[in-house]
Amino acid sequence: MQIELSLFIAIILSGWLVFAFFLEYVNNRRNSLAKKEMQLERRKCEVCAAVYFVSILFEFWSCPLCGSINKER
């Protein structure tokens, strides 16, 4: 059984593309799970008194309503 060179190259490239998309899917899935586990904390703006949920990792955060920079107490 003979296989043409172009068909062989097409099969190899298709395999690599499927493998690359699979790796990208696994990487994106891992990142999306990490984003879901992000913990949020309720914080109040010191200027306009609006309440927002902000990640606990941020020491400083900007109020979306008035734009002031706030610091965790």
N, CA, C and O atoms as a Maestro MAE file, in Angstrom:
{
 s_m_m2io_version
 :::
 2.0.0
}

f_m_ct {
 s_m_title
 :::
 protein
 m_atom[292] {
  # First column is atom index #
  i_m_mmod_type
  r_m_x_coord
  r_m_y_coord
  r_m_z_coord
  i_m_residue_number
  s_m_chain_name
  s_m_pdb_residue_name
  s_m_pdb_atom_name
  i_m_atomic_number
  :::
  1 25 0.847 -1.179 0.000 1 A "MET " " N  " 7
  2 3 0.000 0.000 0.000 1 A "MET " " CA " 6
  3 2 0.888 1.237 0.000 1 A "MET " " C  " 6
  4 15 1.733 1.414 0.878 1 A "MET " " O  " 8
  5 25 0.686 2.070 -0.979 2 A "GLN " " N  " 7
  6 3 1.459 3.296 -1.061 2 A "GLN " " CA " 6
  7 2 0.591 4.475 -0.644 2 A "GLN " " C  " 6
  8 15 -0.612 4.513 -0.901 2 A "GLN " " O  " 8
  9 25 1.238 5.436 0.008 3 A "ILE " " N  " 7
  10 3 0.546 6.644 0.423 3 A "ILE " " CA " 6
  11 2 1.280 7.825 -0.207 3 A "ILE " " C  " 6
  12 15 2.511 7.856 -0.230 3 A "ILE " " O  " 8
  13 25 0.546 8.765 -0.701 4 A "GLU " " N  " 7
  14 3 1.163 9.919 -1.334 4 A "GLU " " CA " 6
  15 2 1.799 10.806 -0.275 4 A "GLU " " C  " 6
  16 15 1.375 10.833 0.881 4 A "GLU " " O  " 8
  17 25 2.812 11.518 -0.693 5 A "LEU " " N  " 7
  18 3 3.532 12.401 0.222 5 A "LEU " " CA " 6
  19 2 2.617 13.513 0.732 5 A "LEU " " C  " 6
  20 15 2.657 13.845 1.916 5 A "LEU " " O  " 8
  21 25 1.803 14.086 -0.134 6 A "SER " " N  " 7
  22 3 0.911 15.176 0.282 6 A "SER " " CA " 6
  23 2 -0.128 14.683 1.298 6 A "SER " " C  " 6
  24 15 -0.459 15.403 2.240 6 A "SER " " O  " 8
  25 25 -0.637 13.477 1.114 7 A "LEU " " N  " 7
  26 3 -1.588 12.918 2.063 7 A "LEU " " CA " 6
  27 2 -0.917 12.658 3.410 7 A "LEU " " C  " 6
  28 15 -1.510 12.909 4.460 7 A "LEU " " O  " 8
  29 25 0.303 12.162 3.382 8 A "PHE " " N  " 7
  30 3 1.062 11.913 4.611 8 A "PHE " " CA " 6
  31 2 1.307 13.215 5.366 8 A "PHE " " C  " 6
  32 15 1.137 13.267 6.584 8 A "PHE " " O  " 8
  33 25 1.703 14.264 4.654 9 A "ILE " " N  " 7
  34 3 1.948 15.563 5.288 9 A "ILE " " CA " 6
  35 2 0.646 16.130 5.853 9 A "ILE " " C  " 6
  36 15 0.643 16.703 6.942 9 A "ILE " " O  " 8
  37 25 -0.450 15.976 5.127 10 A "ALA " " N  " 7
  38 3 -1.744 16.465 5.605 10 A "ALA " " CA " 6
  39 2 -2.166 15.745 6.887 10 A "ALA " " C  " 6
  40 15 -2.689 16.374 7.808 10 A "ALA " " O  " 8
  41 25 -1.946 14.454 6.948 11 A "ILE " " N  " 7
  42 3 -2.302 13.686 8.149 11 A "ILE " " CA " 6
  43 2 -1.450 14.119 9.334 11 A "ILE " " C  " 6
  44 15 -1.965 14.281 10.440 11 A "ILE " " O  " 8
  45 25 -0.159 14.307 9.114 12 A "ILE " " N  " 7
  46 3 0.741 14.740 10.196 12 A "ILE " " CA " 6
  47 2 0.353 16.127 10.691 12 A "ILE " " C  " 6
  48 15 0.267 16.346 11.899 12 A "ILE " " O  " 8
  49 25 0.116 17.068 9.776 13 A "LEU " " N  " 7
  50 3 -0.254 18.427 10.186 13 A "LEU " " CA " 6
  51 2 -1.608 18.457 10.891 13 A "LEU " " C  " 6
  52 15 -1.787 19.201 11.855 13 A "LEU " " O  " 8
  53 25 -2.554 17.662 10.424 14 A "SER " " N  " 7
  54 3 -3.866 17.595 11.085 14 A "SER " " CA " 6
  55 2 -3.729 17.043 12.498 14 A "SER " " C  " 6
  56 15 -4.382 17.523 13.425 14 A "SER " " O  " 8
  57 25 -2.893 16.050 12.658 15 A "GLY " " N  " 7
  58 3 -2.658 15.493 13.989 15 A "GLY " " CA " 6
  59 2 -2.056 16.512 14.930 15 A "GLY " " C  " 6
  60 15 -2.455 16.600 16.092 15 A "GLY " " O  " 8
  61 25 -1.090 17.290 14.434 16 A "TRP " " N  " 7
  62 3 -0.485 18.327 15.260 16 A "TRP " " CA " 6
  63 2 -1.494 19.415 15.624 16 A "TRP " " C  " 6
  64 15 -1.488 19.916 16.749 16 A "TRP " " O  " 8
  65 25 -2.353 19.779 14.686 17 A "LEU " " N  " 7
  66 3 -3.376 20.788 14.983 17 A "LEU " " CA " 6
  67 2 -4.352 20.298 16.047 17 A "LEU " " C  " 6
  68 15 -4.704 21.050 16.956 17 A "LEU " " O  " 8
  69 25 -4.785 19.070 15.944 18 A "VAL " " N  " 7
  70 3 -5.694 18.506 16.947 18 A "VAL " " CA " 6
  71 2 -5.000 18.465 18.303 18 A "VAL " " C  " 6
  72 15 -5.614 18.788 19.320 18 A "VAL " " O  " 8
  73 25 -3.755 18.080 18.332 19 A "PHE " " N  " 7
  74 3 -2.991 18.025 19.580 19 A "PHE " " CA " 6
  75 2 -2.825 19.427 20.175 19 A "PHE " " C  " 6
  76 15 -2.965 19.599 21.386 19 A "PHE " " O  " 8
  77 25 -2.529 20.429 19.344 20 A "ALA " " N  " 7
  78 3 -2.357 21.805 19.827 20 A "ALA " " CA " 6
  79 2 -3.672 22.346 20.389 20 A "ALA " " C  " 6
  80 15 -3.675 22.981 21.444 20 A "ALA " " O  " 8
  81 25 -4.786 22.104 19.702 21 A "PHE " " N  " 7
  82 3 -6.078 22.560 20.219 21 A "PHE " " CA " 6
  83 2 -6.448 21.855 21.520 21 A "PHE " " C  " 6
  84 15 -7.051 22.465 22.402 21 A "PHE " " O  " 8
  85 25 -6.097 20.593 21.647 22 A "PHE " " N  " 7
  86 3 -6.362 19.866 22.887 22 A "PHE " " CA " 6
  87 2 -5.565 20.470 24.046 22 A "PHE " " C  " 6
  88 15 -6.104 20.650 25.139 22 A "PHE " " O  " 8
  89 25 -4.296 20.782 23.816 23 A "LEU " " N  " 7
  90 3 -3.486 21.403 24.872 23 A "LEU " " CA " 6
  91 2 -4.030 22.776 25.250 23 A "LEU " " C  " 6
  92 15 -4.057 23.127 26.429 23 A "LEU " " O  " 8
  93 25 -4.460 23.546 24.273 24 A "GLU " " N  " 7
  94 3 -5.025 24.862 24.548 24 A "GLU " " CA " 6
  95 2 -6.325 24.736 25.344 24 A "GLU " " C  " 6
  96 15 -6.578 25.533 26.247 24 A "GLU " " O  " 8
  97 25 -7.141 23.751 25.018 25 A "TYR " " N  " 7
  98 3 -8.389 23.507 25.746 25 A "TYR " " CA " 6
  99 2 -8.105 23.154 27.204 25 A "TYR " " C  " 6
  100 15 -8.756 23.675 28.110 25 A "TYR " " O  " 8
  101 25 -7.146 22.281 27.427 26 A "VAL " " N  " 7
  102 3 -6.803 21.877 28.794 26 A "VAL " " CA " 6
  103 2 -6.269 23.072 29.576 26 A "VAL " " C  " 6
  104 15 -6.610 23.239 30.747 26 A "VAL " " O  " 8
  105 25 -5.443 23.900 28.954 27 A "ASN " " N  " 7
  106 3 -4.883 25.074 29.622 27 A "ASN " " CA " 6
  107 2 -5.979 26.085 29.966 27 A "ASN " " C  " 6
  108 15 -5.985 26.624 31.072 27 A "ASN " " O  " 8
  109 25 -6.894 26.348 29.052 28 A "ASN " " N  " 7
  110 3 -7.984 27.286 29.318 28 A "ASN " " CA " 6
  111 2 -8.926 26.765 30.389 28 A "ASN " " C  " 6
  112 15 -9.439 27.542 31.194 28 A "ASN " " O  " 8
  113 25 -9.155 25.483 30.408 29 A "ARG " " N  " 7
  114 3 -10.030 24.891 31.427 29 A "ARG " " CA " 6
  115 2 -9.415 25.046 32.818 29 A "ARG " " C  " 6
  116 15 -10.116 25.349 33.783 29 A "ARG " " O  " 8
  117 25 -8.105 24.837 32.910 30 A "ARG " " N  " 7
  118 3 -7.412 24.981 34.194 30 A "ARG " " CA " 6
  119 2 -7.479 26.444 34.663 30 A "ARG " " C  " 6
  120 15 -7.686 26.706 35.848 30 A "ARG " " O  " 8
  121 25 -7.304 27.395 33.731 31 A "ASN " " N  " 7
  122 3 -7.358 28.805 34.098 31 A "ASN " " CA " 6
  123 2 -8.762 29.230 34.506 31 A "ASN " " C  " 6
  124 15 -8.921 30.029 35.430 31 A "ASN " " O  " 8
  125 25 -9.774 28.711 33.835 32 A "SER " " N  " 7
  126 3 -11.136 29.085 34.191 32 A "SER " " CA " 6
  127 2 -11.518 28.528 35.558 32 A "SER " " C  " 6
  128 15 -12.267 29.171 36.293 32 A "SER " " O  " 8
  129 25 -11.023 27.351 35.911 33 A "LEU " " N  " 7
  130 3 -11.291 26.810 37.246 33 A "LEU " " CA " 6
  131 2 -10.612 27.649 38.316 33 A "LEU " " C  " 6
  132 15 -11.169 27.838 39.397 33 A "LEU " " O  " 8
  133 25 -9.427 28.153 38.033 34 A "ALA " " N  " 7
  134 3 -8.723 29.003 38.997 34 A "ALA " " CA " 6
  135 2 -9.466 30.325 39.175 34 A "ALA " " C  " 6
  136 15 -9.513 30.858 40.283 34 A "ALA " " O  " 8
  137 25 -10.045 30.859 38.102 35 A "LYS " " N  " 7
  138 3 -10.789 32.106 38.215 35 A "LYS " " CA " 6
  139 2 -12.049 31.926 39.046 35 A "LYS " " C  " 6
  140 15 -12.439 32.840 39.773 35 A "LYS " " O  " 8
  141 25 -12.693 30.770 38.954 36 A "LYS " " N  " 7
  142 3 -13.902 30.526 39.728 36 A "LYS " " CA " 6
  143 2 -13.613 30.450 41.219 36 A "LYS " " C  " 6
  144 15 -14.475 30.779 42.034 36 A "LYS " " O  " 8
  145 25 -12.419 30.023 41.581 37 A "GLU " " N  " 7
  146 3 -12.072 29.860 42.988 37 A "GLU " " CA " 6
  147 2 -11.549 31.148 43.624 37 A "GLU " " C  " 6
  148 15 -11.181 31.153 44.799 37 A "GLU " " O  " 8
  149 25 -11.514 32.239 42.855 38 A "MET " " N  " 7
  150 3 -11.018 33.509 43.378 38 A "MET " " CA " 6
  151 2 -11.953 33.996 44.491 38 A "MET " " C  " 6
  152 15 -13.172 34.021 44.319 38 A "MET " " O  " 8
  153 25 -11.389 34.370 45.596 39 A "GLN " " N  " 7
  154 3 -12.195 34.803 46.733 39 A "GLN " " CA " 6
  155 2 -12.378 36.319 46.675 39 A "GLN " " C  " 6
  156 15 -11.440 37.068 46.404 39 A "GLN " " O  " 8
  157 25 -13.603 36.742 46.936 40 A "LEU " " N  " 7
  158 3 -13.938 38.156 46.906 40 A "LEU " " CA " 6
  159 2 -14.309 38.620 48.305 40 A "LEU " " C  " 6
  160 15 -14.784 37.851 49.141 40 A "LEU " " O  " 8
  161 25 -14.076 39.897 48.525 41 A "GLU " " N  " 7
  162 3 -14.373 40.497 49.820 41 A "GLU " " CA " 6
  163 2 -15.233 41.736 49.594 41 A "GLU " " C  " 6
  164 15 -15.030 42.472 48.628 41 A "GLU " " O  " 8
  165 25 -16.168 41.958 50.465 42 A "ARG " " N  " 7
  166 3 -17.035 43.136 50.359 42 A "ARG " " CA " 6
  167 2 -16.287 44.343 50.911 42 A "ARG " " C  " 6
  168 15 -15.847 44.345 52.061 42 A "ARG " " O  " 8
  169 25 -16.150 45.376 50.068 43 A "ARG " " N  " 7
  170 3 -15.465 46.603 50.494 43 A "ARG " " CA " 6
  171 2 -16.315 47.820 50.160 43 A "ARG " " C  " 6
  172 15 -17.070 47.828 49.188 43 A "ARG " " O  " 8
  173 25 -16.175 48.826 50.973 44 A "LYS " " N  " 7
  174 3 -16.961 50.048 50.825 44 A "LYS " " CA " 6
  175 2 -16.038 51.195 50.427 44 A "LYS " " C  " 6
  176 15 -14.965 51.373 51.003 44 A "LYS " " O  " 8
  177 25 -16.471 51.967 49.435 45 A "CYS " " N  " 7
  178 3 -15.687 53.127 48.991 45 A "CYS " " CA " 6
  179 2 -15.709 54.189 50.080 45 A "CYS " " C  " 6
  180 15 -16.762 54.472 50.652 45 A "CYS " " O  " 8
  181 25 -14.551 54.778 50.370 46 A "GLU " " N  " 7
  182 3 -14.448 55.777 51.424 46 A "GLU " " CA " 6
  183 2 -15.002 57.132 50.999 46 A "GLU " " C  " 6
  184 15 -15.319 57.966 51.848 46 A "GLU " " O  " 8
  185 25 -15.122 57.360 49.684 47 A "VAL " " N  " 7
  186 3 -15.576 58.662 49.185 47 A "VAL " " CA " 6
  187 2 -17.083 58.678 48.950 47 A "VAL " " C  " 6
  188 15 -17.781 59.547 49.474 47 A "VAL " " O  " 8
  189 25 -17.592 57.728 48.169 48 A "CYS " " N  " 7
  190 3 -19.008 57.762 47.790 48 A "CYS " " CA " 6
  191 2 -19.852 56.729 48.542 48 A "CYS " " C  " 6
  192 15 -21.070 56.701 48.367 48 A "CYS " " O  " 8
  193 25 -19.248 55.894 49.359 49 A "ALA " " N  " 7
  194 3 -19.919 54.894 50.194 49 A "ALA " " CA " 6
  195 2 -20.588 53.779 49.386 49 A "ALA " " C  " 6
  196 15 -21.481 53.101 49.894 49 A "ALA " " O  " 8
  197 25 -20.173 53.585 48.158 50 A "ALA " " N  " 7
  198 3 -20.697 52.475 47.363 50 A "ALA " " CA " 6
  199 2 -20.022 51.182 47.823 50 A "ALA " " C  " 6
  200 15 -18.868 51.195 48.251 50 A "ALA " " O  " 8
  201 25 -20.745 50.072 47.731 51 A "VAL " " N  " 7
  202 3 -20.229 48.785 48.186 51 A "VAL " " CA " 6
  203 2 -19.965 47.907 46.968 51 A "VAL " " C  " 6
  204 15 -20.816 47.777 46.089 51 A "VAL " " O  " 8
  205 25 -18.771 47.304 46.926 52 A "TYR " " N  " 7
  206 3 -18.375 46.444 45.819 52 A "TYR " " CA " 6
  207 2 -17.677 45.212 46.357 52 A "TYR " " C  " 6
  208 15 -17.209 45.196 47.495 52 A "TYR " " O  " 8
  209 25 -17.611 44.179 45.528 53 A "PHE " " N  " 7
  210 3 -16.867 42.978 45.864 53 A "PHE " " CA " 6
  211 2 -15.546 43.034 45.105 53 A "PHE " " C  " 6
  212 15 -15.520 43.141 43.879 53 A "PHE " " O  " 8
  213 25 -14.452 42.961 45.859 54 A "VAL " " N  " 7
  214 3 -13.108 43.093 45.312 54 A "VAL " " CA " 6
  215 2 -12.298 41.881 45.763 54 A "VAL " " C  " 6
  216 15 -12.522 41.342 46.847 54 A "VAL " " O  " 8
  217 25 -11.362 41.460 44.927 55 A "SER " " N  " 7
  218 3 -10.498 40.338 45.276 55 A "SER " " CA " 6
  219 2 -9.701 40.655 46.532 55 A "SER " " C  " 6
  220 15 -9.284 41.794 46.743 55 A "SER " " O  " 8
  221 25 -9.493 39.642 47.364 56 A "ILE " " N  " 7
  222 3 -8.750 39.861 48.602 56 A "ILE " " CA " 6
  223 2 -7.263 40.068 48.341 56 A "ILE " " C  " 6
  224 15 -6.519 40.427 49.253 56 A "ILE " " O  " 8
  225 25 -6.826 39.848 47.114 57 A "LEU " " N  " 7
  226 3 -5.415 40.011 46.784 57 A "LEU " " CA " 6
  227 2 -5.021 41.471 46.587 57 A "LEU " " C  " 6
  228 15 -3.838 41.804 46.655 57 A "LEU " " O  " 8
  229 25 -5.994 42.344 46.343 58 A "PHE " " N  " 7
  230 3 -5.703 43.747 46.075 58 A "PHE " " CA " 6
  231 2 -5.657 44.552 47.364 58 A "PHE " " C  " 6
  232 15 -6.597 44.531 48.159 58 A "PHE " " O  " 8
  233 25 -4.543 45.266 47.564 59 A "GLU " " N  " 7
  234 3 -4.459 46.166 48.711 59 A "GLU " " CA " 6
  235 2 -5.130 47.491 48.362 59 A "GLU " " C  " 6
  236 15 -5.830 48.075 49.190 59 A "GLU " " O  " 8
  237 25 -4.916 47.963 47.136 60 A "PHE " " N  " 7
  238 3 -5.548 49.179 46.635 60 A "PHE " " CA " 6
  239 2 -6.556 48.795 45.562 60 A "PHE " " C  " 6
  240 15 -6.320 47.860 44.797 60 A "PHE " " O  " 8
  241 25 -7.679 49.509 45.497 61 A "TRP " " N  " 7
  242 3 -8.663 49.259 44.461 61 A "TRP " " CA " 6
  243 2 -9.334 50.566 44.091 61 A "TRP " " C  " 6
  244 15 -9.431 51.489 44.899 61 A "TRP " " O  " 8
  245 25 -9.792 50.624 42.860 62 A "SER " " N  " 7
  246 3 -10.428 51.821 42.331 62 A "SER " " CA " 6
  247 2 -11.939 51.641 42.318 62 A "SER " " C  " 6
  248 15 -12.442 50.611 41.870 62 A "SER " " O  " 8
  249 25 -12.648 52.626 42.802 63 A "CYS " " N  " 7
  250 3 -14.105 52.574 42.830 63 A "CYS " " CA " 6
  251 2 -14.625 52.796 41.401 63 A "CYS " " C  " 6
  252 15 -14.269 53.791 40.769 63 A "CYS " " O  " 8
  253 25 -15.455 51.891 40.890 64 A "PRO " " N  " 7
  254 3 -15.987 52.065 39.533 64 A "PRO " " CA " 6
  255 2 -16.966 53.242 39.419 64 A "PRO " " C  " 6
  256 15 -17.154 53.777 38.326 64 A "PRO " " O  " 8
  257 25 -17.586 53.647 40.520 65 A "LEU " " N  " 7
  258 3 -18.578 54.708 40.470 65 A "LEU " " CA " 6
  259 2 -17.937 56.100 40.457 65 A "LEU " " C  " 6
  260 15 -18.239 56.916 39.587 65 A "LEU " " O  " 8
  261 25 -17.053 56.368 41.423 66 A "CYS " " N  " 7
  262 3 -16.471 57.713 41.518 66 A "CYS " " CA " 6
  263 2 -15.019 57.773 41.054 66 A "CYS " " C  " 6
  264 15 -14.493 58.863 40.829 66 A "CYS " " O  " 8
  265 25 -14.362 56.622 40.907 67 A "GLY " " N  " 7
  266 3 -12.989 56.597 40.404 67 A "GLY " " CA " 6
  267 2 -11.915 56.822 41.453 67 A "GLY " " C  " 6
  268 15 -10.735 56.876 41.107 67 A "GLY " " O  " 8
  269 25 -12.278 56.955 42.717 68 A "SER " " N  " 7
  270 3 -11.283 57.190 43.756 68 A "SER " " CA " 6
  271 2 -10.499 55.907 44.059 68 A "SER " " C  " 6
  272 15 -11.008 54.796 43.909 68 A "SER " " O  " 8
  273 25 -9.252 56.094 44.488 69 A "ILE " " N  " 7
  274 3 -8.398 54.978 44.864 69 A "ILE " " CA " 6
  275 2 -8.576 54.728 46.361 69 A "ILE " " C  " 6
  276 15 -8.393 55.633 47.175 69 A "ILE " " O  " 8
  277 25 -8.925 53.519 46.707 70 A "ASN " " N  " 7
  278 3 -9.151 53.152 48.103 70 A "ASN " " CA " 6
  279 2 -8.126 52.145 48.552 70 A "ASN " " C  " 6
  280 15 -7.571 51.410 47.735 70 A "ASN " " O  " 8
  281 25 -7.869 52.104 49.841 71 A "LYS " " N  " 7
  282 3 -6.909 51.165 50.413 71 A "LYS " " CA " 6
  283 2 -7.631 50.304 51.437 71 A "LYS " " C  " 6
  284 15 -8.521 50.752 52.159 71 A "LYS " " O  " 8
  285 25 -7.199 49.033 51.465 72 A "GLU " " N  " 7
  286 3 -7.765 48.137 52.462 72 A "GLU " " CA " 6
  287 2 -7.363 48.619 53.842 72 A "GLU " " C  " 6
  288 15 -6.220 49.023 54.052 72 A "GLU " " O  " 8
  289 25 -8.282 48.582 54.773 73 A "ARG " " N  " 7
  290 3 -7.997 49.097 56.129 73 A "ARG " " CA " 6
  291 2 -7.196 48.145 56.931 73 A "ARG " " C  " 6
  292 15 -6.875 48.428 58.086 73 A "ARG " " O  " 8
  :::
 }
 m_bond[291] {
  # First column is bond index #
  i_m_from
  i_m_to
  i_m_order
  :::
  1 1 2 1
  2 2 3 1
  3 3 4 2
  4 3 5 1
  5 5 6 1
  6 6 7 1
  7 7 8 2
  8 7 9 1
  9 9 10 1
  10 10 11 1
  11 11 12 2
  12 11 13 1
  13 13 14 1
  14 14 15 1
  15 15 16 2
  16 15 17 1
  17 17 18 1
  18 18 19 1
  19 19 20 2
  20 19 21 1
  21 21 22 1
  22 22 23 1
  23 23 24 2
  24 23 25 1
  25 25 26 1
  26 26 27 1
  27 27 28 2
  28 27 29 1
  29 29 30 1
  30 30 31 1
  31 31 32 2
  32 31 33 1
  33 33 34 1
  34 34 35 1
  35 35 36 2
  36 35 37 1
  37 37 38 1
  38 38 39 1
  39 39 40 2
  40 39 41 1
  41 41 42 1
  42 42 43 1
  43 43 44 2
  44 43 45 1
  45 45 46 1
  46 46 47 1
  47 47 48 2
  48 47 49 1
  49 49 50 1
  50 50 51 1
  51 51 52 2
  52 51 53 1
  53 53 54 1
  54 54 55 1
  55 55 56 2
  56 55 57 1
  57 57 58 1
  58 58 59 1
  59 59 60 2
  60 59 61 1
  61 61 62 1
  62 62 63 1
  63 63 64 2
  64 63 65 1
  65 65 66 1
  66 66 67 1
  67 67 68 2
  68 67 69 1
  69 69 70 1
  70 70 71 1
  71 71 72 2
  72 71 73 1
  73 73 74 1
  74 74 75 1
  75 75 76 2
  76 75 77 1
  77 77 78 1
  78 78 79 1
  79 79 80 2
  80 79 81 1
  81 81 82 1
  82 82 83 1
  83 83 84 2
  84 83 85 1
  85 85 86 1
  86 86 87 1
  87 87 88 2
  88 87 89 1
  89 89 90 1
  90 90 91 1
  91 91 92 2
  92 91 93 1
  93 93 94 1
  94 94 95 1
  95 95 96 2
  96 95 97 1
  97 97 98 1
  98 98 99 1
  99 99 100 2
  100 99 101 1
  101 101 102 1
  102 102 103 1
  103 103 104 2
  104 103 105 1
  105 105 106 1
  106 106 107 1
  107 107 108 2
  108 107 109 1
  109 109 110 1
  110 110 111 1
  111 111 112 2
  112 111 113 1
  113 113 114 1
  114 114 115 1
  115 115 116 2
  116 115 117 1
  117 117 118 1
  118 118 119 1
  119 119 120 2
  120 119 121 1
  121 121 122 1
  122 122 123 1
  123 123 124 2
  124 123 125 1
  125 125 126 1
  126 126 127 1
  127 127 128 2
  128 127 129 1
  129 129 130 1
  130 130 131 1
  131 131 132 2
  132 131 133 1
  133 133 134 1
  134 134 135 1
  135 135 136 2
  136 135 137 1
  137 137 138 1
  138 138 139 1
  139 139 140 2
  140 139 141 1
  141 141 142 1
  142 142 143 1
  143 143 144 2
  144 143 145 1
  145 145 146 1
  146 146 147 1
  147 147 148 2
  148 147 149 1
  149 149 150 1
  150 150 151 1
  151 151 152 2
  152 151 153 1
  153 153 154 1
  154 154 155 1
  155 155 156 2
  156 155 157 1
  157 157 158 1
  158 158 159 1
  159 159 160 2
  160 159 161 1
  161 161 162 1
  162 162 163 1
  163 163 164 2
  164 163 165 1
  165 165 166 1
  166 166 167 1
  167 167 168 2
  168 167 169 1
  169 169 170 1
  170 170 171 1
  171 171 172 2
  172 171 173 1
  173 173 174 1
  174 174 175 1
  175 175 176 2
  176 175 177 1
  177 177 178 1
  178 178 179 1
  179 179 180 2
  180 179 181 1
  181 181 182 1
  182 182 183 1
  183 183 184 2
  184 183 185 1
  185 185 186 1
  186 186 187 1
  187 187 188 2
  188 187 189 1
  189 189 190 1
  190 190 191 1
  191 191 192 2
  192 191 193 1
  193 193 194 1
  194 194 195 1
  195 195 196 2
  196 195 197 1
  197 197 198 1
  198 198 199 1
  199 199 200 2
  200 199 201 1
  201 201 202 1
  202 202 203 1
  203 203 204 2
  204 203 205 1
  205 205 206 1
  206 206 207 1
  207 207 208 2
  208 207 209 1
  209 209 210 1
  210 210 211 1
  211 211 212 2
  212 211 213 1
  213 213 214 1
  214 214 215 1
  215 215 216 2
  216 215 217 1
  217 217 218 1
  218 218 219 1
  219 219 220 2
  220 219 221 1
  221 221 222 1
  222 222 223 1
  223 223 224 2
  224 223 225 1
  225 225 226 1
  226 226 227 1
  227 227 228 2
  228 227 229 1
  229 229 230 1
  230 230 231 1
  231 231 232 2
  232 231 233 1
  233 233 234 1
  234 234 235 1
  235 235 236 2
  236 235 237 1
  237 237 238 1
  238 238 239 1
  239 239 240 2
  240 239 241 1
  241 241 242 1
  242 242 243 1
  243 243 244 2
  244 243 245 1
  245 245 246 1
  246 246 247 1
  247 247 248 2
  248 247 249 1
  249 249 250 1
  250 250 251 1
  251 251 252 2
  252 251 253 1
  253 253 254 1
  254 254 255 1
  255 255 256 2
  256 255 257 1
  257 257 258 1
  258 258 259 1
  259 259 260 2
  260 259 261 1
  261 261 262 1
  262 262 263 1
  263 263 264 2
  264 263 265 1
  265 265 266 1
  266 266 267 1
  267 267 268 2
  268 267 269 1
  269 269 270 1
  270 270 271 1
  271 271 272 2
  272 271 273 1
  273 273 274 1
  274 274 275 1
  275 275 276 2
  276 275 277 1
  277 277 278 1
  278 278 279 1
  279 279 280 2
  280 279 281 1
  281 281 282 1
  282 282 283 1
  283 283 284 2
  284 283 285 1
  285 285 286 1
  286 286 287 1
  287 287 288 2
  288 287 289 1
  289 289 290 1
  290 290 291 1
  291 291 292 2
  :::
 }
}
